[in-house]
């Protein structure tokens, strides 16, 4: 595979007069987690459908695993796995039978060995002989993802993988995703949980009204929103007052002996601030960097609350 597992240029899609995707560009490095966020109707599902060969684009080029999705559909499908918003498992079969069915459909050699390995990997050995109708939501999601891994896809599209899961099951899924990426798999993630994107994604793109309005690491996106600051705490009122005189624009809290200094929180900004205090002989007990969260970023970029984020 090339350096980019997914390369999208000028992607356009419309339904009649309604433009859903208005020339978007995306590059997803191999072996990374890329998250696509956006409000309802932003075009996320359409994007995923085009990337997974379920829908044809009206314009632009899309290459997945080095193959053109329009002309090399079979090769693309052989390289990807897709886990939808709802677990696509057969409740009338056992966990083992679900996995074996997938192995048979994909004509996997040594399918029994592959199934046994996936059951072990996802901690489903004990539940394997039980009907899936008896599984909890977390177990179903794990089985669904295990079925996606039959055939060892290099790129996996996860559509809201933890919707409806309890906090413990969510974190278990996060660990599984991280392990997949550590093994070289590329993850394309859509999620309604901004903290999930913050925890998992190497890069995030925000899609709004059919266009990419921002892209970058979670930290880079947070620094785009006003409100970032560096907080310094001092041993006494004298040190606090001295620092306040040195650092223009800082806001002091005399009760907590802290100073709030506006800044992007980047390494250079922190280093410059500490060097400035050092030149004036002022020492801080500790410092911390505070940035807006992804909820703030989402609201600033789209003008809508993060509660509207879904994979639709």
Beta strands, then each sheet from edge to edge (+ up, - down):
strand 1: 4-15
strand 2: 18-29
strand 3: 33-37
strand 4: 59-64
strand 5: 67-68
strand 6: 80-83
strand 7: 155-159
strand 8: 186-190
strand 9: 203-208
strand 10: 211-216
strand 11: 229-233
strand 12: 251-253
strand 13: 258-262
strand 14: 286-290
sheet 1: 2+ 1- 4+ 5-
sheet 2: 6+ 7+ 8+ 3+ 9+ 10-
sheet 3: 12+ 13- 11+ 14-
end
